[in-house]
């Protein structure tokens, strides 16, 4: 009887906590798209690359994330918001034109590296967004395109 009472209390506490945390919502506001600073517009990306970027990258690496239904459920919403905040802090395609030449060069280099190493898009993202998983062809297409964009920058590091 005592074990049942303890398990019942643990269940009630857990359920109560889950209900209470639902009142702590994430901020889902997005900045309006500015074509003067957005990566796709500035680089005049072709439709194929643009589609891949929007499907596989822009949810975490832009100011235009889409929030699926499960972002209404805490604590999952907090975890996803953290990923979005971290992703856009490291690289925000919406603010591309505000980056220095050196930073653009470095970010393009990192894009290539992350795709080659299979780190992007993250597995935790593609589990829920299977359309974002890159095929080998798409990976190579992006890698080649990022390298071509990097060469267009003509950035020469200062020694």
Secondary structure, DSSP 8 states (H G I E B T S, - for coil): -HHHHHHHHHHHHHHHHHHHHTTS----------TTT-HHHHTT--HHHHHHHHHHTTTTSSS-----GGGGSTTHHHHHHHHHHHHHHH--GGGGGGS-HHHHHHHHHHHHHHHHTT-SS-HHHHTT-GGG---HHHHHHHHHHHHHHHHHHT-----
